Amino acid sequence: MLIDDSIIEGCVAGKRSAQSALYRKSAAVMLAICLRYAQNHDEAEDILQEAFLKIFQNISSYRKEGSFEGWMKRIMINHALNYYRKNRKLPFLEDIESINETEIMENEDQSGVHAPISADKLTALIQMLPPGYRMVFNLYVFEEYSHKEISRELSISENTSKTQLLKARRMLRKKLVEHNLMKNISPVNE
């Protein structure tokens, strides 16, 4: 997705046609980001609409340092995080005693699932994760935040972030295995 400078300039000038063009060109990509953080499609669309309002209100502050798409993505992510801070209490489960850091590190990259899965199906499986797991998983895996950054963003400890990520990966791995098992079961002809 490459946004033409004339569209950005039109948005800065407040032209509705430029805003419409920006929305048409980037809404699908930005919705995919919102879907990773939302509980469902309707919630993702709400986040998307509100974030686009912020983009249009603040587009004059874009300093042309880095990509415009990256700037928009950052607004989408920040708005999704703010949405959860305002509208939900994230249930972060802290039972560090049962999981030690060595176990977290050993399990980081062992998925055990090798069958291909569509992006839509993976997004749907991620949406099934409990909100706390989903937020940490998305920030760590997709946005490449460190546990320290996640702890600061979500007001949780670094150990809670590590635990949430481990549990999210375990749950997602289990859902992927179940998905692959269901995919491999052929219908019985009667």
C-alpha positions in Angstrom: 0.0 0.0 0.0 1.6 3.2 -1.1 -0.2 6.5 -0.5 0.4 9.2 -3.0 1.7 12.5 -1.6 -1.2 14.4 -3.3 -3.7 12.4 -1.2 -1.8 13.2 2.0 -1.7 16.9 1.0 -5.4 16.8 0.2 -6.1 15.3 3.6 -4.1 18.0 5.3 -6.2 20.6 3.4 -9.3 18.9 4.7 -10.6 17.7 1.3 -13.2 15.0 1.6 -12.2 13.5 -1.7 -8.7 13.0 -0.5 -9.9 11.6 2.9 -12.1 9.2 1.0 -9.2 8.1 -1.3 -7.0 7.5 1.7 -9.7 5.4 3.4 -10.3 3.4 0.3 -6.6 2.7 -0.3 -5.7 1.8 3.3 -8.9 0.6 5.1 -8.4 -3.1 4.3 -4.8 -3.2 5.6 -5.7 -1.1 8.7 -8.7 -3.3 9.4 -6.5 -6.4 9.5 -4.4 -4.7 12.2 -7.6 -3.8 14.2 -8.9 -7.3 13.9 -5.8 -8.6 15.7 -6.7 -6.6 18.7 -10.5 -6.7 18.6 -12.8 -9.4 20.0 -14.8 -9.5 16.8 -15.3 -7.8 13.4 -17.7 -5.2 14.6 -15.4 -4.1 17.4 -12.5 -3.9 14.8 -14.6 -1.7 12.6 -15.3 0.6 15.5 -11.6 0.9 16.3 -10.8 1.5 12.6 -13.4 4.3 12.2 -12.3 6.0 15.4 -8.6 5.7 14.5 -9.3 7.1 11.0 -10.9 10.1 12.7 -7.7 10.6 14.7 -5.6 10.2 11.5 -7.7 12.9 9.7 -7.5 15.2 12.8 -3.8 14.8 13.2 -2.5 14.4 9.7 -0.9 17.8 9.7 1.4 16.5 12.4 2.9 13.8 10.1 6.5 15.0 9.7 7.4 12.8 6.7 9.9 11.0 8.9 9.5 7.3 8.0 6.6 5.9 6.0 3.1 7.4 6.1 1.8 3.8 6.3 3.9 3.2 9.4 2.5 6.4 11.0 -1.0 5.3 10.3 -0.3 1.8 11.7 1.0 3.3 14.9 -2.2 5.3 15.3 -4.3 2.2 14.7 -2.3 0.2 17.3 -2.3 3.0 19.9 -6.0 3.5 19.4 -6.7 -0.2 19.8 -4.7 -0.2 23.1 -6.5 2.9 24.3 -9.9 1.3 23.4 -9.1 -1.6 25.7 -7.8 0.7 28.5 -11.1 2.7 28.4 -13.7 0.0 27.7 -12.4 -3.2 29.3 -10.4 -4.4 32.2 -7.8 -6.7 30.7 -7.7 -10.0 32.6 -4.1 -10.6 33.1 -3.5 -13.8 35.0 -0.4 -13.7 37.2 0.6 -17.2 38.3 4.3 -16.8 37.8 5.0 -19.5 40.4 3.8 -22.2 38.1 5.9 -21.0 35.1 9.5 -20.1 35.3 11.5 -18.0 32.8 13.5 -21.1 31.6 10.3 -22.7 30.6 9.2 -19.6 28.8 12.4 -19.4 26.8 12.4 -23.1 26.0 8.9 -22.9 24.6 9.2 -19.7 22.7 9.9 -21.2 19.2 8.5 -24.7 19.4 5.1 -24.6 17.6 4.8 -28.2 16.6 2.4 -27.1 13.9 3.7 -27.1 10.3 0.5 -27.2 8.2 -0.3 -24.0 6.3 -3.1 -21.9 7.5 -4.8 -18.9 5.8 -4.3 -15.4 7.3 -8.0 -15.1 7.8 -8.2 -18.3 9.8 -5.1 -17.3 11.8 -6.7 -14.0 12.6 -9.9 -15.7 13.7 -7.9 -18.0 16.0 -6.0 -15.1 17.5 -9.3 -13.3 18.1 -10.4 -16.4 20.2 -7.6 -15.8 22.7 -8.6 -14.1 25.9 -8.1 -10.3 25.7 -5.0 -10.2 27.9 -3.3 -13.0 26.0 -4.3 -11.5 22.6 -2.9 -8.0 23.5 0.5 -9.3 24.7 0.7 -11.8 21.8 0.0 -9.1 19.2 2.4 -6.6 20.7 5.2 -9.1 21.0 4.8 -11.1 17.8 3.4 -8.6 15.3 4.6 -5.2 16.6 7.9 -6.6 17.9 7.6 -4.9 21.3 9.9 -6.1 24.1 8.4 -7.4 27.3 9.6 -4.2 28.9 7.7 -2.1 26.4 4.6 -4.3 26.7 4.7 -3.9 30.5 4.8 -0.2 30.2 2.0 0.0 27.6 -0.3 -2.3 29.5 0.7 -1.4 33.0 1.7 -4.9 33.9 4.9 -6.5 35.1 7.4 -7.9 32.6 6.9 -11.4 34.1 3.1 -11.1 33.5 3.9 -10.2 29.9 6.1 -13.2 29.6 3.5 -15.5 31.2 0.7 -14.1 29.0 2.7 -14.6 25.9 3.6 -18.2 26.9 -0.1 -19.0 27.6 -1.2 -17.3 24.4 1.2 -19.4 22.4 0.1 -22.6 24.1 -3.5 -21.8 23.5 -2.9 -20.8 19.9 -0.8 -23.9 19.3 -3.6 -26.1 20.7 -6.2 -24.3 18.4 -3.9 -24.8 15.4 -3.5 -28.5 16.2 -7.3 -28.8 16.5 -7.8 -26.9 13.3 -5.3 -29.2 11.4 -6.9 -32.3 12.9 -10.4 -31.1 11.8 -9.0 -30.2 8.4 -7.6 -33.8 7.9 -10.8 -35.6 8.9 -12.6 -36.6 5.7 -16.4 -36.8 5.7 -17.8 -40.2 6.1 -19.8 -41.5 3.2 -23.0 -43.2 4.3 
